[in-house]
Amino acid sequence: MTEMLALRDVHACYGDLQALCGVNLDVNENEIVALIGSNGAGKSTLLKVISGLLPLTSGTISFLGKRIDRLSPEGIAVAG
């Protein structure tokens, strides 16, 4: 199975507030993934980080084997 999206040890902050701490996620080709959790658990923050709207503090995000965590939101959209 082809790995489409891979997050490794992703950390993100809003100022001094750490919102994500060590998130790992794999999404393979033809998979449907649901992200669930209570209010304030980091669901929207994770999507903002993946889309480039919120920068990573550390970690990596790859799409089809290529790092996208250093791209702008526009660059991520062009990448697919």
Number of C-alpha atoms within 10 A of each C-alpha: 7 10 15 16 19 19 20 15 14 21 20 23 16 12 7 6 8 11 16 20 15 12 14 14 13 15 15 15 12 10 11 7 10 6 9 9 9 7 8 9 12 17 15 12 18 22 13 16 20 24 20 21 14 18 18 20 15 15 16 19 25 17 18 15 12 12 15 21 24 13 14 15 18 11 14 17 12 8 12 7
